[in-house]
Amino acid sequence: MKLEQGLIQIYTGNGKGKTTAALGLALRAVGRELKVCMIQFMKGGGPYGEHLAAPRLAPFLTIIQTGREGWVNRDNPDPEDKRLARGALELAGKALGGGEYDLVILDEVNGAVAFGLVTVDEVLALMERKPANVELVLTGRNADERIIAAADLVTEMREIKHYYRKGIPSRVGIEK
């Protein structure tokens, strides 16, 4: 099965669930034997649960983890963080244009833009090159207004209440 029409979706906002929503879409696509590539920006730590699950869903799901372990300094990003994000963007271009994947997910790409690791114009150019039958999903907080305007669907995750505020850390199998 191939998609007749691929659109561009964005999952953004300060609430939990952006990557989780993208993974849910990936699972649905894999169930229909569509090929999915998720490229994760700024996620060098781990492994996260999705990295452990991906081999079980091969050859339909590929997850490429990029970035260094730890946090990126938003005010003064390390040149290595920029280099890794640009490499991830190049991988995204190959995944989009290579004809192998039906769904391409750029996890945390909006954050990479907000942190100055890649530019809005670079992401917009990638969005413009998307083939007609490939679905593209961009996740991460602080999606730029121009990227939002170029998308077909935008969902904002809004935090109303979060257990982090009670001091409950990330949990294995739920957040990581």
C-alpha positions in Angstrom: 0.0 0.0 0.0 1.1 3.5 -0.8 -0.4 6.8 0.3 -2.4 8.5 -2.4 -1.9 11.9 -0.7 0.8 12.8 1.8 0.3 15.8 4.0 2.3 17.8 6.6 1.4 17.5 10.3 2.9 19.4 13.2 2.6 18.4 16.9 3.7 21.3 19.1 3.0 23.0 22.4 4.2 22.8 26.0 2.1 19.7 26.9 3.3 16.1 27.0 2.6 13.9 24.1 4.1 15.2 20.9 6.5 12.4 20.3 4.0 9.9 21.7 1.4 11.1 19.1 3.9 10.7 16.3 4.8 7.2 17.5 1.1 6.4 17.6 0.8 7.5 14.0 3.9 5.4 13.1 2.3 2.4 14.7 -0.9 2.8 12.8 1.1 3.2 9.5 3.2 0.1 10.3 0.0 -1.8 10.9 -0.9 -1.0 7.2 2.6 -2.0 6.1 3.6 1.5 5.3 7.3 2.2 5.8 8.1 4.8 8.5 11.3 6.7 9.3 11.6 8.7 12.5 14.6 11.0 12.7 15.1 12.3 16.3 16.8 15.6 16.7 18.6 16.4 20.0 17.9 13.0 21.5 21.4 11.5 21.9 20.6 9.9 25.3 18.7 6.7 25.8 17.8 4.2 24.7 14.2 5.2 24.9 11.4 2.6 24.7 10.8 3.4 21.0 14.4 2.4 20.2 13.9 -0.9 21.9 10.6 -1.5 20.0 11.8 -0.5 16.5 13.7 -3.7 15.7 10.6 -5.7 16.5 8.7 -3.7 13.9 11.4 -3.8 11.2 11.5 -3.5 8.3 8.6 -1.1 8.6 9.9 1.2 11.3 13.3 2.8 11.3 14.3 5.2 14.1 17.5 7.3 13.7 18.6 8.9 16.9 20.8 12.0 16.6 22.3 14.5 19.0 24.5 14.4 22.0 23.5 13.0 25.4 22.3 15.8 27.7 20.7 19.1 27.2 21.4 21.6 24.4 22.3 25.1 25.7 19.6 27.2 24.1 21.5 30.5 24.6 24.8 29.3 23.4 24.5 25.9 21.5 27.7 23.9 21.1 29.0 23.8 17.5 28.7 20.0 17.7 25.0 20.3 18.4 24.6 22.4 15.3 26.7 19.9 13.3 24.6 17.0 14.4 21.3 18.8 13.8 22.4 19.7 10.2 23.3 16.0 9.7 19.9 15.0 10.9 18.3 17.5 8.4 20.4 15.9 5.6 19.2 12.5 6.6 15.6 13.8 6.6 16.0 15.1 3.0 17.3 11.6 2.0 14.4 9.9 3.8 11.9 12.2 2.2 13.2 12.0 -1.3 14.6 8.4 -1.4 11.3 6.7 -2.3 11.6 4.2 0.5 9.4 5.7 3.2 5.7 6.6 3.3 5.8 8.5 6.6 8.8 10.6 7.7 8.8 12.0 11.3 11.2 14.7 12.3 11.0 14.4 16.1 12.0 17.6 18.0 12.9 19.5 14.8 10.9 22.4 16.0 13.0 22.6 19.1 16.1 22.4 16.9 14.9 25.4 15.0 14.0 27.3 18.3 17.5 26.5 19.6 19.2 27.9 16.5 20.6 24.5 15.4 18.9 24.6 12.0 17.0 27.5 10.4 13.3 28.0 9.6 14.3 28.4 5.9 16.1 25.0 5.9 13.0 23.3 7.3 10.6 25.1 5.0 12.8 24.1 2.0 12.6 20.5 3.2 8.8 20.8 3.5 8.6 22.1 0.0 10.6 19.2 -1.4 8.2 16.6 0.2 6.9 14.2 -2.4 3.1 14.2 -2.9 2.7 10.6 -1.6 4.8 11.0 1.6 3.4 12.1 5.0 5.7 14.4 6.9 5.3 15.0 10.7 7.3 17.6 12.6 7.3 17.6 16.4 8.6 19.8 19.2 7.8 22.8 21.2 7.8 26.4 19.8 7.0 25.6 16.2 7.8 28.7 14.1 4.8 30.6 12.7 6.1 30.2 9.1 6.4 26.4 9.6 2.9 26.3 11.1 1.5 28.2 8.1 3.1 25.8 5.6 1.6 22.7 7.4 -1.8 21.0 6.6 -2.5 20.0 10.2 -1.3 21.6 13.5 -2.0 20.1 16.9 -1.0 22.0 20.0 -0.4 20.0 23.1 -1.3 22.2 26.1 -0.3 21.4 29.6 -3.1 21.7 32.1 -1.6 19.6 34.8 1.6 17.5 34.9 3.0 15.2 37.6 6.5 16.6 37.1 5.3 19.6 39.2 4.9 17.1 42.0 8.5 16.0 41.6 7.7 12.8 39.7 10.6 12.2 37.3 10.5 10.7 33.8 9.5 7.0 34.0 10.9 4.1 32.0 8.2 2.9 29.6 6.1 6.0 29.9 8.4 9.0 29.1 11.5 7.1 28.1 
